[in-house]
Amino acid sequence: MSNAELVVDLDQYRANLAALRAYAPDALQMAVVKANAYGHGTVPIARAARGAGVDWLGVATPQEALDLRASGDRGPLLCWLAIPGAPFAELVDADVDVTASGVDQLHAIAAAGERPRVQLKVDTGLSRNGAFGPQWDALVAAAARLQEAGTIEVTGVWSHFASADEPDHPANDHQESVFRAAVDQLASAGVDPGVRHLANSAAAVTRPSSHFDLVRIGIASYGIDPDPAVPVPEVRPVLTARTVLANVKRVPAGASVSYGWRWSADRETTLGLVPVGYGEGIHRTASNRAEVGFAGSRAPVRGTICMDQLVVDLGDRTARIGDRVTLFGPGDDGEPTAQDWADAAGTIAYEIVTRLAGRWSRTYRGER
Ligand SMILES: *Cc1c(COP(=O)(O)O)cnc(C)c1O
């Protein structure tokens, strides 16, 4: 038994996917389940996504794709971040669509098996992965040759936004027009581009012009807004992080709390010990800033967040060892959300859920 539990509501996850479908009704839907499904647990989330009728799953690494196949997953699946020596043969054999971001990578994929399914990634301005400028010209030419020879099957062309979470950012229009030109270039070279895709959650919600054939939905499917500036009122958080008080004590005014004594009580109060810390992926930068949910309202974290535990101030509330504490969840019972923790920790809500690690158990609610 773990000291702390992540409760994942699969019914809510499926409801979120359905709500997001309505934003891009004419596009295929890819559920992005990389990084352990943003902390929610890849295999149950992937199964729920398939059950909800998503058209594709997306992951970053080859290993994530192979792990999904090993779990029995069969449908369309794209991976996009490989290094030299990546297990392309296994991926091709497992019917995974592999992304090529350059000519050398394309050749490595082409050599890996029988007519690999390849998607071509163009860098439209994020300057991360993907082929840029003359590299894209070369990738298009190589893909056209290999496709013509029947060596590969090009199944898609895609790119990724830099600032979709800032809908008015000029990068969005720019990247979209670069993408359109790249798709045209591929078609002019005689390659049927397959599925064309550019949008993540934020673009799926705010930018219909970017939907093309498919939208790649990550954060919003987990019920978290891509950014406070991009609210998605139709979705609700899927994950609740909770535990119970491991200790409770009454302390006098002047008592100091946790490493470094970075907080001292200015009055008599009740402290509760919460048995999770940065070993569970709780951000230490939220020390003295975050709150937890307790008995229908919030209690502040006091002092430094430790590896295994943190301390909350329960004031004069009645509290017993074993009482429920909710670190974050949908907010229904007054508890903070992942966004509240992000604000306290100085980061984004993506990182709050994705960093969850270590000694949690995961419990799944809703039909598996
Ligand atoms: C993570 C990721 C996504 C999903 O982005 P969200 O903002 O979580 O919707 C989409 N596409 C790519 C390439 C990604 O790496």
The ligand as a Tripos MOL2 file, in Angstrom:
@<TRIPOS>MOLECULE
LIG
   15    15     1     0     0
SMALL
NO_CHARGES

@<TRIPOS>ATOM
      1 C1          3.0360   17.0970  -26.3550 C.3       1 LIG1
      2 C2          2.6910   17.3370  -27.7680 C.ar      1 LIG1
      3 C3          1.3740   17.6110  -28.1580 C.ar      1 LIG1
      4 C4          0.2480   17.8350  -27.1850 C.3       1 LIG1
      5 O1          0.2860   19.1680  -26.7620 O.3       1 LIG1
      6 P1         -0.8180   19.7300  -25.7280 P.3       1 LIG1
      7 O2         -0.4670   21.1600  -25.5950 O.co2     1 LIG1
      8 O3         -0.6050   18.9640  -24.4710 O.co2     1 LIG1
      9 O4         -2.1320   19.4710  -26.3380 O.co2     1 LIG1
     10 C5          1.0980   17.7150  -29.5100 C.ar      1 LIG1
     11 N1          2.0850   17.5620  -30.4180 N.ar      1 LIG1
     12 C6          3.3620   17.3310  -30.0790 C.ar      1 LIG1
     13 C7          4.3900   17.1990  -31.1240 C.3       1 LIG1
     14 C8          3.7200   17.2200  -28.7490 C.ar      1 LIG1
     15 O5          4.9980   17.0010  -28.4190 O.3       1 LIG1
@<TRIPOS>BOND
     1     1     2 1
     2     2     3 ar
     3     2    14 ar
     4     3     4 1
     5     3    10 ar
     6     4     5 1
     7     5     6 1
     8     6     7 2
     9     6     8 1
    10     6     9 1
    11    10    11 ar
    12    11    12 ar
    13    12    13 1
    14    12    14 ar
    15    14    15 1
@<TRIPOS>SUBSTRUCTURE
     1 LIG1         1 GROUP 0 **** ****
